[in-house]
Amino acid sequence: MDFTEWKGVSVLSGGSFGYLCYKDVNELMEPSSISNLEIMVQHLQLYGYEDIARDTQRLIEYIRSASIRIEVLSENLNGVFHAVEWYESADIGRETMIAELEKYRNGGANG
């Protein structure tokens, strides 16, 4: 990421909050960014901008909720991913793969 220019404006200083303004969604989900967002909430509150602090806190909660949902669904799908990958590399037969897919399908999100 080039910090010399952002949206056509020269960047001369900053970084007190880990350059939150430059973070994409994946970067915002990193623990260091969440910590910086929490500090940002405190500063916004100190400045008297409770409404913006609440929105920032809501962003933190959305990030945490999404992370949990992603983790749970990913863990539930691990058996499926394993079976398809092993089938495609000829390590298991089609029947074994289908059995794993059906197992997931019949168990829903809880595999």
N, CA, C and O atoms as CSV, one atom per row, in Angstrom:
chain,resi,resn,atom,element,x,y,z
A,1,MET,N,N,0.842,-1.169,0.000
A,1,MET,CA,C,0.000,0.000,0.000
A,1,MET,C,C,0.889,1.233,0.000
A,1,MET,O,O,1.838,1.321,0.779
A,2,ASP,N,N,0.584,2.182,-0.870
A,2,ASP,CA,C,1.375,3.396,-0.988
A,2,ASP,C,C,0.744,4.492,-0.140
A,2,ASP,O,O,-0.381,4.920,-0.401
A,3,PHE,N,N,1.476,4.943,0.877
A,3,PHE,CA,C,0.952,5.960,1.773
A,3,PHE,C,C,1.340,7.370,1.343
A,3,PHE,O,O,1.094,8.322,2.084
A,4,THR,N,N,1.944,7.529,0.156
A,4,THR,CA,C,2.318,8.867,-0.264
A,4,THR,C,C,1.127,9.648,-0.792
A,4,THR,O,O,1.131,10.878,-0.776
A,5,GLU,N,N,0.105,8.936,-1.260
A,5,GLU,CA,C,-1.090,9.609,-1.755
A,5,GLU,C,C,-2.309,8.754,-1.486
A,5,GLU,O,O,-2.275,7.533,-1.637
A,6,TRP,N,N,-3.387,9.409,-1.085
A,6,TRP,CA,C,-4.644,8.718,-0.807
A,6,TRP,C,C,-5.780,9.560,-1.336
A,6,TRP,O,O,-5.958,10.706,-0.922
A,7,LYS,N,N,-6.553,8.996,-2.253
A,7,LYS,CA,C,-7.669,9.695,-2.887
A,7,LYS,C,C,-7.229,11.041,-3.461
A,7,LYS,O,O,-7.945,12.038,-3.367
A,8,GLY,N,N,-6.037,11.046,-4.056
A,8,GLY,CA,C,-5.539,12.240,-4.702
A,8,GLY,C,C,-4.942,13.273,-3.771
A,8,GLY,O,O,-4.554,14.351,-4.220
A,9,VAL,N,N,-4.858,12.975,-2.501
A,9,VAL,CA,C,-4.328,13.924,-1.517
A,9,VAL,C,C,-3.015,13.381,-0.966
A,9,VAL,O,O,-2.918,12.203,-0.625
A,10,SER,N,N,-2.012,14.239,-0.882
A,10,SER,CA,C,-0.735,13.822,-0.312
A,10,SER,C,C,-0.897,13.499,1.163
A,10,SER,O,O,-1.597,14.198,1.896
A,11,VAL,N,N,-0.242,12.434,1.581
A,11,VAL,CA,C,-0.279,12.011,2.977
A,11,VAL,C,C,1.053,12.403,3.603
A,11,VAL,O,O,2.112,11.948,3.172
A,12,LEU,N,N,0.989,13.250,4.621
A,12,LEU,CA,C,2.217,13.729,5.241
A,12,LEU,C,C,2.452,13.133,6.621
A,12,LEU,O,O,3.601,12.984,7.036
A,13,SER,N,N,1.393,12.792,7.337
A,13,SER,CA,C,1.570,12.260,8.676
A,13,SER,C,C,0.374,11.388,9.027
A,13,SER,O,O,-0.509,11.161,8.199
A,14,GLY,N,N,0.355,10.908,10.249
A,14,GLY,CA,C,-0.754,10.075,10.699
A,14,GLY,C,C,-0.239,8.742,11.183
A,14,GLY,O,O,0.948,8.584,11.468
A,15,GLY,N,N,-1.115,7.812,11.271
A,15,GLY,CA,C,-0.733,6.477,11.675
A,15,GLY,C,C,-0.986,6.171,13.125
A,15,GLY,O,O,-0.671,5.075,13.589
A,16,SER,N,N,-1.552,7.118,13.859
A,16,SER,CA,C,-1.811,6.884,15.284
A,16,SER,C,C,-2.756,5.713,15.516
A,16,SER,O,O,-2.745,5.093,16.580
A,17,PHE,N,N,-3.562,5.422,14.523
A,17,PHE,CA,C,-4.541,4.338,14.641
A,17,PHE,C,C,-4.284,3.260,13.595
A,17,PHE,O,O,-5.214,2.596,13.136
A,18,GLY,N,N,-3.026,3.090,13.223
A,18,GLY,CA,C,-2.664,2.049,12.265
A,18,GLY,C,C,-3.213,2.286,10.876
A,18,GLY,O,O,-3.444,1.341,10.122
A,19,TYR,N,N,-3.420,3.541,10.536
A,19,TYR,CA,C,-3.949,3.908,9.225
A,19,TYR,C,C,-5.265,3.200,8.918
A,19,TYR,O,O,-5.436,2.620,7.846
A,20,LEU,N,N,-6.190,3.256,9.871
A,20,LEU,CA,C,-7.506,2.634,9.673
A,20,LEU,C,C,-8.177,3.118,8.394
A,20,LEU,O,O,-8.904,2.369,7.741
A,21,CYS,N,N,-7.929,4.363,8.047
A,21,CYS,CA,C,-8.581,4.943,6.864
A,21,CYS,C,C,-8.198,4.232,5.572
A,21,CYS,O,O,-8.906,4.350,4.573
A,22,TYR,N,N,-7.099,3.502,5.576
A,22,TYR,CA,C,-6.638,2.804,4.373
A,22,TYR,C,C,-7.004,1.324,4.353
A,22,TYR,O,O,-6.796,0.654,3.342
A,23,LYS,N,N,-7.539,0.811,5.441
A,23,LYS,CA,C,-7.757,-0.629,5.572
A,23,LYS,C,C,-8.919,-1.100,4.696
A,23,LYS,O,O,-9.969,-0.462,4.623
A,24,ASP,N,N,-8.694,-2.238,4.033
A,24,ASP,CA,C,-9.814,-2.890,3.363
A,24,ASP,C,C,-10.481,-3.821,4.382
A,24,ASP,O,O,-10.021,-3.930,5.518
A,25,VAL,N,N,-11.535,-4.472,3.985
A,25,VAL,CA,C,-12.310,-5.293,4.913
A,25,VAL,C,C,-11.449,-6.379,5.561
A,25,VAL,O,O,-11.510,-6.579,6.774
A,26,ASN,N,N,-10.657,-7.070,4.764
A,26,ASN,CA,C,-9.803,-8.129,5.326
A,26,ASN,C,C,-8.843,-7.577,6.357
A,26,ASN,O,O,-8.623,-8.202,7.395
A,27,GLU,N,N,-8.270,-6.421,6.091
A,27,GLU,CA,C,-7.328,-5.818,7.030
A,27,GLU,C,C,-8.028,-5.342,8.298
A,27,GLU,O,O,-7.453,-5.404,9.384
A,28,LEU,N,N,-9.266,-4.867,8.167
A,28,LEU,CA,C,-10.022,-4.431,9.346
A,28,LEU,C,C,-10.315,-5.584,10.290
A,28,LEU,O,O,-10.509,-5.374,11.487
A,29,MET,N,N,-10.349,-6.797,9.759
A,29,MET,CA,C,-10.662,-7.967,10.581
A,29,MET,C,C,-9.453,-8.461,11.382
A,29,MET,O,O,-9.593,-9.356,12.216
A,30,GLU,N,N,-8.284,-7.896,11.140
A,30,GLU,CA,C,-7.082,-8.288,11.873
A,30,GLU,C,C,-7.174,-7.781,13.323
A,30,GLU,O,O,-7.709,-6.700,13.569
A,31,PRO,N,N,-6.655,-8.559,14.274
A,31,PRO,CA,C,-6.718,-8.145,15.682
A,31,PRO,C,C,-6.145,-6.755,15.945
A,31,PRO,O,O,-6.692,-6.014,16.761
A,32,SER,N,N,-5.061,-6.390,15.274
A,32,SER,CA,C,-4.476,-5.063,15.499
A,32,SER,C,C,-5.423,-3.959,15.059
A,32,SER,O,O,-5.480,-2.904,15.690
A,33,SER,N,N,-6.165,-4.188,13.983
A,33,SER,CA,C,-7.126,-3.183,13.530
A,33,SER,C,C,-8.297,-3.064,14.499
A,33,SER,O,O,-8.785,-1.964,14.756
A,34,ILE,N,N,-8.745,-4.191,15.035
A,34,ILE,CA,C,-9.840,-4.148,16.009
A,34,ILE,C,C,-9.392,-3.366,17.244
A,34,ILE,O,O,-10.161,-2.574,17.789
A,35,SER,N,N,-8.165,-3.581,17.682
A,35,SER,CA,C,-7.632,-2.814,18.813
A,35,SER,C,C,-7.608,-1.323,18.502
A,35,SER,O,O,-7.977,-0.498,19.338
A,36,ASN,N,N,-7.174,-0.989,17.300
A,36,ASN,CA,C,-7.149,0.417,16.905
A,36,ASN,C,C,-8.552,1.002,16.803
A,36,ASN,O,O,-8.759,2.168,17.138
A,37,LEU,N,N,-9.507,0.217,16.351
A,37,LEU,CA,C,-10.891,0.678,16.306
A,37,LEU,C,C,-11.424,0.942,17.712
A,37,LEU,O,O,-12.148,1.912,17.937
A,38,GLU,N,N,-11.065,0.078,18.651
A,38,GLU,CA,C,-11.501,0.272,20.040
A,38,GLU,C,C,-10.926,1.564,20.619
A,38,GLU,O,O,-11.610,2.279,21.351
A,39,ILE,N,N,-9.685,1.855,20.293
A,39,ILE,CA,C,-9.070,3.103,20.743
A,39,ILE,C,C,-9.746,4.293,20.052
A,39,ILE,O,O,-9.949,5.342,20.662
A,40,MET,N,N,-10.085,4.116,18.792
A,40,MET,CA,C,-10.787,5.166,18.050
A,40,MET,C,C,-12.119,5.482,18.720
A,40,MET,O,O,-12.493,6.649,18.832
A,41,VAL,N,N,-12.837,4.455,19.166
A,41,VAL,CA,C,-14.110,4.661,19.873
A,41,VAL,C,C,-13.885,5.565,21.081
A,41,VAL,O,O,-14.644,6.507,21.309
A,42,GLN,N,N,-12.846,5.277,21.848
A,42,GLN,CA,C,-12.552,6.076,23.037
A,42,GLN,C,C,-12.279,7.532,22.679
A,42,GLN,O,O,-12.754,8.438,23.364
A,43,HIS,N,N,-11.526,7.762,21.624
A,43,HIS,CA,C,-11.213,9.124,21.207
A,43,HIS,C,C,-12.468,9.852,20.736
A,43,HIS,O,O,-12.675,11.020,21.066
A,44,LEU,N,N,-13.290,9.170,19.977
A,44,LEU,CA,C,-14.529,9.799,19.511
A,44,LEU,C,C,-15.424,10.180,20.690
A,44,LEU,O,O,-16.066,11.231,20.681
A,45,GLN,N,N,-15.457,9.318,21.697
A,45,GLN,CA,C,-16.227,9.625,22.904
A,45,GLN,C,C,-15.646,10.844,23.613
A,45,GLN,O,O,-16.392,11.719,24.052
A,46,LEU,N,N,-14.331,10.908,23.728
A,46,LEU,CA,C,-13.678,12.057,24.365
A,46,LEU,C,C,-13.970,13.357,23.621
A,46,LEU,O,O,-14.097,14.414,24.238
A,47,TYR,N,N,-14.077,13.278,22.299
A,47,TYR,CA,C,-14.365,14.454,21.492
A,47,TYR,C,C,-15.842,14.846,21.543
A,47,TYR,O,O,-16.236,15.887,21.016
A,48,GLY,N,N,-16.662,13.992,22.192
A,48,GLY,CA,C,-18.084,14.284,22.307
A,48,GLY,C,C,-18.939,13.776,21.160
A,48,GLY,O,O,-20.085,14.199,21.006
A,49,TYR,N,N,-18.396,12.875,20.356
A,49,TYR,CA,C,-19.121,12.336,19.210
A,49,TYR,C,C,-19.596,10.911,19.509
A,49,TYR,O,O,-19.153,9.940,18.896
A,50,GLU,N,N,-20.504,10.828,20.464
A,50,GLU,CA,C,-21.022,9.526,20.902
A,50,GLU,C,C,-21.678,8.755,19.762
A,50,GLU,O,O,-21.544,7.534,19.680
A,51,ASP,N,N,-22.387,9.464,18.881
A,51,ASP,CA,C,-23.067,8.786,17.779
A,51,ASP,C,C,-22.077,8.102,16.835
A,51,ASP,O,O,-22.310,6.980,16.384
A,52,ILE,N,N,-20.980,8.786,16.545
A,52,ILE,CA,C,-19.974,8.196,15.659
A,52,ILE,C,C,-19.211,7.103,16.394
A,52,ILE,O,O,-18.819,6.104,15.790
A,53,ALA,N,N,-19.002,7.283,17.679
A,53,ALA,CA,C,-18.369,6.238,18.491
A,53,ALA,C,C,-19.233,4.981,18.488
A,53,ALA,O,O,-18.715,3.869,18.387
A,54,ARG,N,N,-20.554,5.157,18.599
A,54,ARG,CA,C,-21.467,3.994,18.574
A,54,ARG,C,C,-21.398,3.278,17.225
A,54,ARG,O,O,-21.393,2.048,17.171
A,55,ASP,N,N,-21.346,4.044,16.144
A,55,ASP,CA,C,-21.235,3.416,14.824
A,55,ASP,C,C,-19.915,2.667,14.687
A,55,ASP,O,O,-19.866,1.592,14.089
A,56,THR,N,N,-18.860,3.227,15.235
A,56,THR,CA,C,-17.558,2.554,15.186
A,56,THR,C,C,-17.594,1.284,16.037
A,56,THR,O,O,-17.050,0.252,15.644
A,57,GLN,N,N,-18.235,1.365,17.199
A,57,GLN,CA,C,-18.386,0.179,18.044
A,57,GLN,C,C,-19.224,-0.879,17.331
A,57,GLN,O,O,-18.949,-2.074,17.441
A,58,ARG,N,N,-20.232,-0.440,16.609
A,58,ARG,CA,C,-21.059,-1.375,15.846
A,58,ARG,C,C,-20.228,-2.065,14.763
A,58,ARG,O,O,-20.406,-3.255,14.506
A,59,LEU,N,N,-19.323,-1.318,14.129
A,59,LEU,CA,C,-18.427,-1.919,13.144
A,59,LEU,C,C,-17.589,-3.020,13.786
A,59,LEU,O,O,-17.417,-4.090,13.202
A,60,ILE,N,N,-17.062,-2.760,14.992
A,60,ILE,CA,C,-16.284,-3.765,15.717
A,60,ILE,C,C,-17.136,-5.010,15.968
A,60,ILE,O,O,-16.673,-6.134,15.776
A,61,GLU,N,N,-18.368,-4.807,16.392
A,61,GLU,CA,C,-19.262,-5.941,16.663
A,61,GLU,C,C,-19.578,-6.715,15.397
A,61,GLU,O,O,-19.655,-7.943,15.433
A,62,TYR,N,N,-19.763,-6.027,14.283
A,62,TYR,CA,C,-20.000,-6.703,13.001
A,62,TYR,C,C,-18.787,-7.544,12.605
A,62,TYR,O,O,-18.930,-8.676,12.143
A,63,ILE,N,N,-17.606,-6.987,12.788
A,63,ILE,CA,C,-16.380,-7.714,12.444
A,63,ILE,C,C,-16.281,-8.981,13.283
A,63,ILE,O,O,-16.006,-10.059,12.756
A,64,ARG,N,N,-16.504,-8.853,14.584
A,64,ARG,CA,C,-16.416,-10.024,15.469
A,64,ARG,C,C,-17.476,-11.063,15.122
A,64,ARG,O,O,-17.195,-12.261,15.100
A,65,SER,N,N,-18.687,-10.604,14.852
A,65,SER,CA,C,-19.769,-11.524,14.503
A,65,SER,C,C,-19.454,-12.250,13.201
A,65,SER,O,O,-19.637,-13.462,13.094
A,66,ALA,N,N,-18.980,-11.497,12.214
A,66,ALA,CA,C,-18.637,-12.113,10.926
A,66,ALA,C,C,-17.510,-13.122,11.101
A,66,ALA,O,O,-17.542,-14.200,10.508
A,67,SER,N,N,-16.521,-12.782,11.906
A,67,SER,CA,C,-15.392,-13.699,12.129
A,67,SER,C,C,-15.863,-15.005,12.733
A,67,SER,O,O,-15.425,-16.081,12.327
A,68,ILE,N,N,-16.755,-14.910,13.701
A,68,ILE,CA,C,-17.294,-16.119,14.347
A,68,ILE,C,C,-18.078,-16.949,13.342
A,68,ILE,O,O,-17.911,-18.167,13.270
A,69,ARG,N,N,-18.931,-16.292,12.569
A,69,ARG,CA,C,-19.737,-17.015,11.575
A,69,ARG,C,C,-18.858,-17.690,10.527
A,69,ARG,O,O,-19.096,-18.837,10.150
A,70,ILE,N,N,-17.847,-16.970,10.064
A,70,ILE,CA,C,-16.931,-17.524,9.071
A,70,ILE,C,C,-16.198,-18.730,9.645
A,70,ILE,O,O,-16.060,-19.755,8.976
A,71,GLU,N,N,-15.730,-18.608,10.880
A,71,GLU,CA,C,-14.994,-19.697,11.520
A,71,GLU,C,C,-15.871,-20.944,11.664
A,71,GLU,O,O,-15.430,-22.051,11.354
A,72,VAL,N,N,-17.098,-20.769,12.129
A,72,VAL,CA,C,-17.997,-21.907,12.339
A,72,VAL,C,C,-18.324,-22.578,11.008
A,72,VAL,O,O,-18.235,-23.801,10.895
A,73,LEU,N,N,-18.700,-21.795,10.004
A,73,LEU,CA,C,-19.063,-22.391,8.712
A,73,LEU,C,C,-17.859,-23.062,8.066
A,73,LEU,O,O,-17.979,-24.141,7.484
A,74,SER,N,N,-16.716,-22.430,8.168
A,74,SER,CA,C,-15.503,-23.025,7.613
A,74,SER,C,C,-15.193,-24.366,8.273
A,74,SER,O,O,-14.882,-25.343,7.591
A,75,GLU,N,N,-15.280,-24.408,9.597
A,75,GLU,CA,C,-15.031,-25.669,10.306
A,75,GLU,C,C,-16.042,-26.732,9.897
A,75,GLU,O,O,-15.688,-27.901,9.741
A,76,ASN,N,N,-17.302,-26.333,9.724
A,76,ASN,CA,C,-18.324,-27.293,9.323
A,76,ASN,C,C,-18.075,-27.837,7.919
A,76,ASN,O,O,-18.412,-28.985,7.629
A,77,LEU,N,N,-17.492,-27.027,7.054
A,77,LEU,CA,C,-17.254,-27.436,5.671
A,77,LEU,C,C,-15.921,-28.156,5.467
A,77,LEU,O,O,-15.656,-28.654,4.373
A,78,ASN,N,N,-15.083,-28.218,6.493
A,78,ASN,CA,C,-13.765,-28.834,6.342
A,78,ASN,C,C,-13.829,-30.250,5.799
A,78,ASN,O,O,-13.026,-30.613,4.940
A,79,GLY,N,N,-14.764,-31.060,6.279
A,79,GLY,CA,C,-14.893,-32.428,5.787
A,79,GLY,C,C,-15.234,-32.479,4.307
A,79,GLY,O,O,-14.730,-33.329,3.574
A,80,VAL,N,N,-16.091,-31.566,3.873
A,80,VAL,CA,C,-16.462,-31.473,2.456
A,80,VAL,C,C,-15.243,-31.094,1.630
A,80,VAL,O,O,-14.936,-31.735,0.625
A,81,PHE,N,N,-14.551,-30.048,2.062
A,81,PHE,CA,C,-13.386,-29.593,1.312
A,81,PHE,C,C,-12.323,-30.691,1.228
A,81,PHE,O,O,-11.708,-30.899,0.183
A,82,HIS,N,N,-12.122,-31.383,2.342
A,82,HIS,CA,C,-11.148,-32.485,2.379
A,82,HIS,C,C,-11.537,-33.565,1.375
A,82,HIS,O,O,-10.701,-34.027,0.599
A,83,ALA,N,N,-12.803,-33.964,1.391
A,83,ALA,CA,C,-13.257,-35.040,0.503
A,83,ALA,C,C,-13.116,-34.662,-0.963
A,83,ALA,O,O,-12.644,-35.469,-1.765
A,84,VAL,N,N,-13.516,-33.449,-1.326
A,84,VAL,CA,C,-13.426,-33.037,-2.730
A,84,VAL,C,C,-11.957,-32.936,-3.155
A,84,VAL,O,O,-11.594,-33.373,-4.247
A,85,GLU,N,N,-11.130,-32.369,-2.308
A,85,GLU,CA,C,-9.713,-32.237,-2.647
A,85,GLU,C,C,-9.060,-33.605,-2.813
A,85,GLU,O,O,-8.308,-33.831,-3.761
A,86,TRP,N,N,-9.349,-34.509,-1.889
A,86,TRP,CA,C,-8.750,-35.845,-1.965
A,86,TRP,C,C,-9.295,-36.617,-3.169
A,86,TRP,O,O,-8.556,-37.367,-3.807
A,87,TYR,N,N,-10.569,-36.442,-3.482
A,87,TYR,CA,C,-11.140,-37.100,-4.664
A,87,TYR,C,C,-10.468,-36.578,-5.936
A,87,TYR,O,O,-10.079,-37.360,-6.803
A,88,GLU,N,N,-10.336,-35.266,-6.040
A,88,GLU,CA,C,-9.737,-34.664,-7.235
A,88,GLU,C,C,-8.274,-35.058,-7.411
A,88,GLU,O,O,-7.763,-35.056,-8.531
A,89,SER,N,N,-7.601,-35.393,-6.323
A,89,SER,CA,C,-6.204,-35.816,-6.440
A,89,SER,C,C,-6.089,-37.345,-6.452
A,89,SER,O,O,-4.993,-37.894,-6.339
A,90,ALA,N,N,-7.228,-38.019,-6.590
A,90,ALA,CA,C,-7.298,-39.477,-6.710
A,90,ALA,C,C,-6.818,-40.204,-5.456
A,90,ALA,O,O,-6.313,-41.323,-5.544
A,91,ASP,N,N,-6.971,-39.579,-4.298
A,91,ASP,CA,C,-6.605,-40.223,-3.038
A,91,ASP,C,C,-7.758,-41.015,-2.435
A,91,ASP,O,O,-7.545,-41.929,-1.638
A,92,ILE,N,N,-8.984,-40.657,-2.821
A,92,ILE,CA,C,-10.175,-41.405,-2.387
A,92,ILE,C,C,-11.077,-41.599,-3.590
A,92,ILE,O,O,-10.958,-40.894,-4.591
A,93,GLY,N,N,-11.980,-42.562,-3.483
A,93,GLY,CA,C,-12.908,-42.827,-4.571
A,93,GLY,C,C,-14.115,-41.898,-4.540
A,93,GLY,O,O,-14.368,-41.204,-3.555
A,94,ARG,N,N,-14.846,-41.905,-5.642
A,94,ARG,CA,C,-16.038,-41.059,-5.770
A,94,ARG,C,C,-17.063,-41.378,-4.686
A,94,ARG,O,O,-17.686,-40.472,-4.132
A,95,GLU,N,N,-17.238,-42.667,-4.383
A,95,GLU,CA,C,-18.226,-43.070,-3.380
A,95,GLU,C,C,-17.904,-42.480,-2.007
A,95,GLU,O,O,-18.801,-42.045,-1.284
A,96,THR,N,N,-16.632,-42.468,-1.661
A,96,THR,CA,C,-16.208,-41.910,-0.374
A,96,THR,C,C,-16.484,-40.410,-0.334
A,96,THR,O,O,-16.958,-39.885,0.674
A,97,MET,N,N,-16.184,-39.727,-1.438
A,97,MET,CA,C,-16.452,-38.298,-1.512
A,97,MET,C,C,-17.946,-38.024,-1.381
A,97,MET,O,O,-18.360,-37.167,-0.600
A,98,ILE,N,N,-18.747,-38.750,-2.142
A,98,ILE,CA,C,-20.200,-38.541,-2.107
A,98,ILE,C,C,-20.744,-38.814,-0.711
A,98,ILE,O,O,-21.643,-38.113,-0.247
A,99,ALA,N,N,-20.215,-39.808,-0.053
A,99,ALA,CA,C,-20.660,-40.111,1.312
A,99,ALA,C,C,-20.407,-38.917,2.230
A,99,ALA,O,O,-21.244,-38.602,3.075
A,100,GLU,N,N,-19.276,-38.258,2.076
A,100,GLU,CA,C,-18.960,-37.080,2.906
A,100,GLU,C,C,-19.867,-35.905,2.554
A,100,GLU,O,O,-20.309,-35.171,3.437
A,101,LEU,N,N,-20.142,-35.728,1.267
A,101,LEU,CA,C,-21.041,-34.646,0.841
A,101,LEU,C,C,-22.450,-34.878,1.374
A,101,LEU,O,O,-23.107,-33.947,1.840
A,102,GLU,N,N,-22.909,-36.123,1.301
A,102,GLU,CA,C,-24.237,-36.455,1.815
A,102,GLU,C,C,-24.300,-36.311,3.337
A,102,GLU,O,O,-25.309,-35.873,3.890
A,103,LYS,N,N,-23.228,-36.678,3.987
A,103,LYS,CA,C,-23.153,-36.524,5.440
A,103,LYS,C,C,-23.345,-35.055,5.812
A,103,LYS,O,O,-24.103,-34.731,6.727
A,104,TYR,N,N,-22.654,-34.173,5.096
A,104,TYR,CA,C,-22.810,-32.741,5.363
A,104,TYR,C,C,-24.229,-32.287,5.039
A,104,TYR,O,O,-24.866,-31.593,5.831
A,105,ARG,N,N,-24.711,-32.684,3.877
A,105,ARG,CA,C,-26.048,-32.268,3.459
A,105,ARG,C,C,-27.101,-32.696,4.474
A,105,ARG,O,O,-27.987,-31.913,4.815
A,106,ASN,N,N,-27.013,-33.921,4.954
A,106,ASN,CA,C,-28.004,-34.428,5.891
A,106,ASN,C,C,-27.863,-33.830,7.287
A,106,ASN,O,O,-28.822,-33.796,8.057
A,107,GLY,N,N,-26.658,-33.360,7.604
A,107,GLY,CA,C,-26.440,-32.741,8.903
A,107,GLY,C,C,-26.604,-31.249,8.893
A,107,GLY,O,O,-26.517,-30.606,9.939
A,108,GLY,N,N,-26.842,-30.675,7.711
A,108,GLY,CA,C,-26.985,-29.238,7.612
A,108,GLY,C,C,-25.684,-28.524,7.975
A,108,GLY,O,O,-24.590,-29.027,7.719
A,109,ALA,N,N,-25.826,-27.355,8.569
A,109,ALA,CA,C,-24.668,-26.536,8.904
A,109,ALA,C,C,-23.822,-27.179,9.998
A,109,ALA,O,O,-22.676,-26.779,10.205
A,110,ASN,N,N,-24.362,-28.156,10.690
A,110,ASN,CA,C,-23.601,-28.796,11.754
A,110,ASN,C,C,-22.835,-30.029,11.282
A,110,ASN,O,O,-22.199,-30.721,12.077
A,111,GLY,N,N,-22.904,-30.295,9.972
A,111,GLY,CA,C,-22.129,-31.397,9.388
A,111,GLY,C,C,-22.308,-32.635,10.132
A,111,GLY,O,O,-21.727,-33.660,9.775
